[in-house]
Amino acid sequence: MTDTSQPLTQTVSIIGAGLAGSEAAWQLAKRGIKVRLHEMRPHKMTPAHNSGQCAELVCSNSFRADHLENAVGLLHEEMRCMDSLIMACGDKARIPAGTALAVDREQFAELVTSALKAEPLIEFVEGEVTEIPANGLVLIASGPLTSDTLYEQIKVLTGEDRLCFFDAIAPVVDAESIDMGICYWKNRYNKNTEEGEAGDYLNCPMNEVQYKAFVKELVNAEKVAFKGFEDIPFFDGCMPIEEMAERGEDTPRFGPMKPVGLDHPETGKKAYAVVQLRRDNRMGSLLNMVGFQTKMTYGEQKRIFSMIPGLENVEFFRLGSLHRNTFIKSPALLNNTLRLKKDARVMFAGQITGVEGYVESASMGLMAGRFLADIVADKEPVSPPSDTAHGALLAHISGTRVADFQPMNINFGLLPAGKKREGKRRFSRAERRRAVSDRALATLKQWLEE
């Protein structure tokens, strides 16, 4: 895999072996560049991680939609075009999840870790980084759970205070403890299923009385208190289920508990609301509660989630939790190739830059790796065009007004719009999105060739 044809002797230091740091290390090593990869886990753990493996997934096991009518599906495909380690391992560890790309967490992390440790140009350095290296090229990919000591160093380096938001994690349950006489397997509208297949999502149906009682308990539940941090916002993509309930009784029913397209496969009966669970590992022995991120106390989670039909006696492998995420004021600090304006030898990548999501974090690590490789080879790094998914994310990081800057998932709103009609024929939304994706992939191909 490693390209040793170039006589490159400079070593790049990468702080953090999460999704972004792992991808960047891979991109550099395959171009013949030495990497010193720092990771504090397992010597010092974060509030959300459980192991010292590279690229451990903590909030969910889903990379979200994997088709070109969705912006994250476009990002997947762009990364595959650029030989992404994260996408290659994600594809190998894939488990059924309808049109989404979900992975077996443990297998995925093992695949990434094994690939990186097999690279002779990657040196692993264990332990917390308490000082940013004063010499050489440095990539800070320490993620949203950056240690306090390192973040104090980042504040000194950038001259900026941090920004924060809360991120929540959904529970994972033991599949054998679910009452399968009540629940049923089905994908919404039977999408991505062959004739005779049940589906990839386990559905727990609720009638109106059950739903309203459930929502009432969510609103009144005891939540984890964060004292001085109550004013820090939640990221909308990981909104706790009880926060949704507080916004209105029907809010969950139009969100993660939406029953549309999930009529009972045998009776044809439509539920008032549905709780969905998705496989969390390849064996299907563990299931995670889709969209059920929560900040409720552990006792309240067990009490209230047992109100869900079929989960009355469920056993929890992992209860939901809450952690604080950190990101920097990237538009003020970084250029469009992720380099620090105050110190061009330092680069940032991953969620700490203000992208949100597994794939987005890894994609910025991929870009950072390519940019650093150009710098080592005495070339000026060039950002991909803004009508690609990668270019659009880089433009968000570096070009948004600082006052408006917030964490962002990839979405079609960040890319130039496609044509709405041709002659008298008006294109459907799916057709417009597919056209934007096709254009992006063609542009990326040209950028790579150049």
C-alpha positions in Angstrom: 0.0 0.0 0.0 2.8 2.4 0.9 4.4 4.5 -1.9 8.1 4.5 -1.1 9.2 5.9 -4.4 9.4 9.5 -3.1 12.5 10.3 -1.0 10.3 12.1 1.7 12.0 12.3 5.1 9.8 14.8 6.9 7.5 13.4 9.6 4.0 14.8 10.2 2.6 14.7 13.8 -1.1 13.9 14.1 -2.8 14.4 17.4 -5.8 12.1 17.7 -6.5 8.7 16.2 -10.2 9.1 15.7 -11.9 9.1 12.3 -10.1 12.3 11.0 -6.7 11.5 12.4 -6.8 7.9 11.2 -7.9 8.9 7.7 -5.2 11.6 7.5 -2.5 9.2 8.7 -3.6 6.7 6.0 -3.5 9.3 3.2 0.0 10.4 4.2 1.5 6.9 4.6 0.2 5.8 1.3 2.1 8.7 -0.3 5.4 7.7 1.4 5.3 10.2 4.2 6.2 9.3 7.8 3.5 9.9 10.4 3.7 10.1 14.2 0.2 9.3 15.4 -0.6 10.4 18.9 -3.5 8.9 20.9 -4.2 9.3 24.6 -6.6 6.4 24.8 -6.6 4.0 26.6 -4.2 5.6 29.1 -6.6 8.5 29.4 -10.2 8.0 28.4 -12.9 10.4 27.2 -16.4 10.6 28.7 -17.7 8.7 25.6 -15.1 6.2 24.5 -14.7 2.6 25.8 -11.4 1.4 24.2 -8.1 2.5 22.8 -8.9 1.4 19.2 -8.5 3.9 16.4 -11.7 5.4 15.0 -14.0 4.1 17.7 -17.6 5.0 17.1 -19.4 6.3 20.2 -22.8 8.0 19.4 -24.2 5.6 16.7 -23.1 2.9 14.4 -24.5 4.5 11.3 -22.7 6.5 8.6 -26.3 7.5 7.4 -27.7 7.3 3.9 -25.6 5.6 1.3 -27.1 6.7 -2.0 -26.6 9.7 -4.3 -30.0 11.3 -3.6 -28.6 12.2 -0.2 -25.7 14.6 0.4 -23.9 12.2 2.9 -24.2 9.5 0.3 -22.4 11.8 -2.1 -19.7 12.4 0.5 -19.4 8.6 0.8 -18.8 8.2 -2.9 -16.3 11.1 -3.1 -14.3 9.5 -0.3 -14.3 6.1 -2.0 -13.0 7.9 -5.1 -10.1 9.1 -3.0 -9.2 5.7 -1.5 -10.6 6.5 1.9 -9.6 4.0 4.7 -12.7 4.9 6.7 -15.0 4.1 3.8 -13.2 0.9 2.9 -13.4 -0.4 6.5 -17.0 0.8 6.7 -17.9 -1.2 3.6 -16.2 -4.3 5.0 -17.9 -4.0 8.4 -21.3 -3.2 6.9 -24.4 -4.7 8.5 -28.1 -4.5 7.2 -29.7 -1.0 7.7 -31.9 -0.4 4.7 -30.5 2.3 2.5 -28.1 3.5 5.3 -24.5 2.4 5.8 -24.4 1.0 9.3 -21.4 -1.0 10.7 -20.4 -3.4 13.3 -18.6 -1.0 15.7 -16.0 -3.4 17.0 -15.2 -4.9 13.6 -14.9 -1.5 12.1 -12.5 -0.1 14.7 -10.4 -3.3 14.5 -10.2 -3.0 10.7 -9.0 0.6 10.9 -6.5 -0.1 13.7 -5.1 -3.1 12.0 -4.6 -1.3 8.7 -2.8 1.6 10.3 -0.6 -0.6 12.5 0.4 -2.6 9.4 1.8 0.6 7.8 5.6 0.8 8.5 5.5 4.6 8.0 3.1 5.2 10.9 4.5 5.4 14.4 2.0 5.1 17.2 2.7 7.3 20.2 0.5 6.5 23.3 -0.4 9.0 26.0 -1.9 12.4 26.3 -0.4 15.3 24.3 0.0 18.2 26.7 2.0 20.5 24.4 1.6 21.1 20.7 4.9 20.2 18.9 6.9 23.3 18.3 8.5 22.1 15.1 7.4 20.4 11.9 4.0 19.9 10.4 1.2 19.2 12.9 -2.4 18.1 12.4 -4.7 18.6 15.4 -7.5 16.0 15.0 -8.2 15.6 18.7 -12.0 15.7 18.2 -14.8 17.3 20.1 -13.7 15.5 23.3 -10.3 17.1 23.4 -8.7 16.9 26.8 -8.7 20.1 28.9 -4.9 20.3 29.0 -4.6 20.1 25.2 -7.4 22.6 24.7 -5.7 25.1 26.9 -2.7 24.8 24.5 -5.0 25.2 21.5 -6.5 28.4 23.1 -3.0 29.8 23.5 -2.1 28.8 19.9 -5.2 30.3 18.3 -5.9 33.1 20.7 -9.6 32.1 20.7 -11.9 30.7 23.3 -13.7 27.5 22.5 -17.3 27.0 21.5 -19.4 24.1 22.8 -22.6 22.2 22.2 -24.1 19.1 23.8 -24.2 15.7 22.0 -26.3 12.8 23.2 -25.9 9.0 22.8 -28.7 6.5 22.2 -29.1 3.3 24.3 -28.2 -0.2 23.0 -30.2 -3.2 24.1 -30.0 -7.0 24.1 -32.0 -8.3 21.2 -32.9 -11.5 23.0 -34.7 -9.5 25.8 -37.2 -8.0 23.3 -40.8 -9.4 23.0 -40.9 -10.4 19.4 -44.6 -11.2 19.6 -45.2 -7.4 19.6 -42.4 -6.0 17.5 -41.8 -6.7 13.8 -39.0 -6.3 11.3 -39.7 -3.9 8.4 -38.0 -1.1 6.4 -40.0 2.0 5.8 -42.1 1.4 2.7 -40.2 -1.9 2.3 -37.3 0.0 0.8 -34.1 -1.9 0.0 -35.7 -5.3 0.7 -36.1 -8.3 -1.6 -39.3 -10.3 -1.8 -39.7 -12.5 1.2 -37.2 -10.4 3.4 -38.5 -8.9 6.6 -36.4 -5.7 6.8 -33.5 -4.2 8.7 -35.4 -2.2 11.3 -37.2 -3.7 14.3 -40.4 -1.7 14.9 -42.2 -1.3 18.3 -45.7 0.0 17.5 -47.6 2.4 19.8 -51.3 3.3 19.9 -52.4 6.8 20.7 -52.9 6.2 24.4 -49.5 4.5 24.8 -47.8 7.3 22.9 -49.3 10.2 24.8 -48.5 8.5 28.2 -44.9 7.9 27.0 -44.4 11.5 25.9 -45.8 12.8 29.2 -43.2 10.7 31.1 -40.4 11.9 28.8 -41.3 15.6 29.5 -41.5 15.0 33.3 -38.4 12.7 33.5 -35.4 13.5 35.7 -32.6 14.7 33.5 -28.9 14.9 34.0 -28.0 18.4 35.3 -24.9 20.2 34.0 -24.9 23.1 36.5 -22.9 25.9 34.7 -23.4 24.6 31.2 -27.2 24.7 30.8 -27.0 27.4 28.2 -24.9 25.4 25.8 -27.1 24.3 22.9 -27.8 20.8 21.6 -26.8 19.8 18.1 -30.0 19.4 16.2 -28.9 16.1 14.6 -28.5 14.5 18.1 -31.4 16.1 19.9 -32.4 14.1 23.0 -35.8 12.5 22.7 -37.1 14.2 25.8 -36.0 17.6 24.3 -38.1 16.8 21.3 -41.1 15.9 23.5 -40.8 19.2 25.3 -41.1 21.1 22.0 -44.6 19.6 21.5 -46.5 16.4 22.0 -46.4 15.4 18.4 -42.8 16.4 17.7 -41.3 12.9 18.3 -44.2 11.4 16.1 -43.0 13.5 13.2 -39.4 12.7 13.9 -37.8 9.4 15.0 -41.2 7.9 16.0 -42.8 8.6 12.6 -45.1 5.6 11.7 -45.5 6.4 8.0 -44.6 3.5 5.8 -44.4 1.0 8.7 -47.8 -0.6 8.6 -47.8 -4.1 10.3 -46.6 -6.6 7.7 -49.2 -9.2 8.7 -52.3 -7.2 9.8 -51.7 -4.1 7.7 -52.5 -2.0 10.8 -51.0 1.5 11.0 -49.5 2.4 14.4 -50.0 5.9 15.9 -46.2 6.0 16.5 -43.3 3.6 16.1 -40.0 3.2 17.9 -37.3 1.7 15.6 -34.2 -0.3 16.5 -31.3 -1.1 14.3 -28.6 -3.7 14.5 -25.6 -2.5 16.3 -23.3 -5.5 15.4 -23.1 -8.1 12.6 -24.7 -10.9 14.7 -27.7 -8.8 15.4 -27.4 -9.6 19.1 -27.3 -5.9 20.0 -29.8 -3.3 18.8 -29.6 0.5 19.1 -32.7 2.7 19.6 -32.8 4.9 16.5 -33.1 8.6 17.3 -33.4 8.0 21.0 -30.4 10.0 22.2 -31.1 11.0 25.8 -29.9 13.0 28.8 -32.3 11.3 31.2 -30.8 9.7 34.3 -30.1 6.0 34.0 -33.0 5.1 36.3 -35.4 7.1 34.3 -34.3 5.6 31.0 -34.9 2.1 32.3 -38.3 3.1 33.7 -39.6 5.1 30.8 -38.2 3.0 27.9 -39.8 -0.1 29.4 -43.1 1.6 28.5 -42.4 0.9 24.8 -44.4 -2.1 23.6 -42.0 -5.0 23.3 -39.4 -3.5 25.5 -41.1 -4.1 28.8 -38.4 -6.4 30.0 -35.5 -5.2 27.8 -31.9 -5.5 29.1 -29.7 -2.6 28.3 -26.1 -3.2 27.1 -25.4 0.5 27.2 -27.7 3.3 28.5 -27.9 6.7 26.8 -25.6 9.5 27.9 -24.6 13.0 27.2 -21.2 14.7 26.5 -20.0 18.1 25.7 -18.5 18.7 22.3 -15.9 21.4 21.5 -15.2 23.2 18.2 -13.1 26.1 17.2 -14.0 29.3 15.4 -12.8 27.9 12.1 -13.8 30.8 9.8 -11.7 33.1 11.9 -8.8 30.7 12.3 -8.4 28.5 9.2 -8.0 28.9 5.5 -9.8 26.7 2.9 -7.1 24.1 3.2 -7.5 23.7 7.0 -4.2 25.5 7.8 -4.1 27.8 10.8 -3.8 31.4 9.6 -1.5 32.3 12.4 0.9 29.4 12.0 0.8 27.7 8.5 2.6 24.6 9.8 -0.4 23.7 11.9 -3.6 22.2 10.5 -6.9 21.2 12.0 -9.3 18.4 10.9 -12.4 16.6 12.1 -15.3 17.6 14.4 -13.1 20.2 16.2 -13.3 22.3 13.0 -17.1 22.5 13.1 -18.2 19.7 10.9 -20.7 17.3 12.5 -20.9 13.6 11.9 -18.7 10.5 11.5 -18.3 10.8 7.7 -17.9 14.6 7.7 -15.1 14.2 10.3 -13.3 11.5 8.3 -13.7 13.5 5.1 -11.9 16.5 6.6 -9.1 14.1 7.8 -8.9 12.8 4.2 -8.5 16.4 2.9 -6.0 17.3 5.6 -3.9 14.2 4.7 -3.9 15.2 1.0 -3.1 18.8 1.8 -0.2 17.9 4.1 1.2 15.5 1.5 1.3 18.4 -1.0 3.1 20.6 1.5 5.7 18.0 2.2 6.2 17.7 -1.6 6.6 21.5 -1.8 3.3 22.0 -3.6 0.7 24.5 -2.7 -2.5 22.6 -1.5 -5.6 23.4 -3.5 -9.1 22.9 -2.1 -11.6 21.0 -4.3 -14.3 23.1 -6.0 -17.3 24.1 -3.9 -19.7 22.1 -6.1 -18.2 18.9 -4.6 -19.3 17.7 -1.2 -15.7 18.1 0.2 -15.3 21.5 -1.3 -18.7 22.6 0.2 -17.7 21.5 3.7 -14.3 23.3 3.4 -16.2 26.4 2.3 -18.4 26.1 5.3 -15.5 25.8 7.6 -13.5 28.7 6.2 -16.1 30.9 4.6 -19.0 31.2 7.0 -19.4 34.4 8.9 -18.0 33.8 12.4 -21.1 35.1 14.0 -23.2 32.5 12.1 -20.8 29.6 12.5 -22.3 26.4 14.0 -21.5 22.7 13.5 -22.9 21.4 10.2 -23.6 18.1 8.6 -23.1 17.9 4.9 -26.3 18.8 3.1 -27.4 19.9 -0.4 -28.0 23.4 0.8 -24.2 23.8 1.0 -23.8 22.9 -2.7 -24.9 25.0 -5.8 -28.4 24.0 -6.7 -29.2 22.0 -9.8 -31.6 22.8 -12.6 -35.3 22.7 -11.5 -36.7 22.1 -15.0 -35.9 21.3 -18.6 -38.4 22.9 -20.9 -41.9 22.3 -19.5 -40.8 19.3 -17.4 -40.1 20.0 -13.7 -37.6 17.7 -12.1 -38.4 15.9 -8.9 -36.4 16.6 -5.8 -34.7 13.2 -6.1 -33.8 13.9 -9.8 -32.4 17.3 -8.8 -30.3 15.9 -6.0 -29.0 13.1 -8.2 -28.0 15.7 -10.8 -26.1 17.7 -8.2 -24.3 14.5 -7.1 -23.4 13.5 -10.7 -22.0 17.0 -11.3 -20.0 16.8 -8.0 -18.5 13.5 -8.9 -17.5 14.7 -12.4 -16.0 17.8 -10.9 -14.1 15.8 -8.3 -12.7 13.5 -11.0 -11.4 16.4 -13.0 -9.9 18.0 -9.8 -8.1 14.7 -9.0 -6.8 14.4 -12.5 -5.4 18.0 -12.4 
